[in-house]
Amino acid sequence: MPHSLVRCLTLDAWPEADRAAWRLGCTPGDPFGDAVRPGSTLRPASLEKYRKGHGCWLAFLADRGELDPTQPALARVTEARLCAYFRALHAAGNAPYTIIGRFAELRMALKIMAPGADVAWVVRPGGRTVYAQLRKTRRPRKPPDSAVLFRWALEIMDGADAAATPYERGRDFRDGLLLAILASRARRLRAMHGLSVGSQLVRRGATFRIELDAGLNKTTRPDAFDLPERLIPYSERYIHKVRPVLLQGRQDDALWINRRGERLTAKAISHIVHNRSKARFGQGFHPHAFRHALVTTAALRCPEQPGLGAAVLGITAAVAEQHYNRAGQMRASRALATLIDRRTAGTPPVRPAAAHD
């Protein structure tokens, strides 16, 4: 893979003009003025994403010997360079949606550094959108059943003591609890990564509660929920016995601890979920798949409570139906499979009842 595509220039390594433009674009302006500084209204997580996107672009230019620190950020962006960036990302094996994301991040970073400038064309190198130029591979539409995922997570924790070393036993128990919370409550990766003992994970009477502030929640509203009763003894053991082993004497309030005694990164959590699920189910998926699983499972198992999945996730029923519920597709698939089975077995198919029957 070309070196430029695995590098990202940090803010301190940006040309001075870029740093100044970025900081100004992220600073709130005069509330009575007309100028709007786009970066001042964005969430920190979004700013970090766009900053990294611009850092990748700068690294690409630097490795080609085309990073002129005296030029404004927008002046460096040309059709020819954008096309070269697209080809380099594609040749390096980046997934289509990764490439689409890189261009979107660059566009937003430029919007922050050059407020008011027309930057929409950045995602259309050669006159066609990056999205239109790529063959997208759709993710699997059928999520695992949440009950299966939950039992799998419990099995990992129950089998953790069989691991060879103290770290491996702690790692397995940690991963199992992480997966169990995802299976039963399905919060986003940002929230799972930001959990801290005593701040977000707290003991409330006989149970454990997760209390997410607005900064950890995409809806920008606080979110609070109890863990399942089944997880109380597992949570107790993790906090009081397993987590101290992982910390190795270090002090950190993070819930999820890595082998160095530090907070697991969001990327590491995503890798854990992917690698564990691939080993168990033959196909890896990421934390967001648990949201699809939960809403779909609720719709299939509790059709008399149509808003159950949305209520558990803390989202509207419309959002759950549009983005997460695959129950209708799965019912249709099962009906088709039944019809095919009857046909191949020589059994006449059951004629659907008429609407007036």
Secondary structure, DSSP 4 states (H G I P E B T S, - for coil): --GGGG----GGGS-HHHHHHHHHHTS---TTSS---GGGGS-HHHHHHHHHHHHHHHHHHHHTT---TTS-TGGG--HHHHHHHHHHHHHTT--HHHHHHHHHHHHHHHHHHSTTS--GGGG-GGGS-HHHHS-PPPPPS-PPPHHHHHHHHHHHHHTGGGSSSHHHHHHHHHHHHHHHHHHHH---HHHHHT-BBTTTEEEETTEEEEEE-GGG-TTSS-EEEEPPGGGHHHHHHIIIIIHHHHHTT----BSSB-TTSSBPPHHHHHHHHHHHHHHHHSS---TTHHHHHHHHHHHHH-TT-TTHHHHHHTS-HHHHHHHT--HHHHHHHHHHHHHHHHHHTTPPPPPPPPTT-
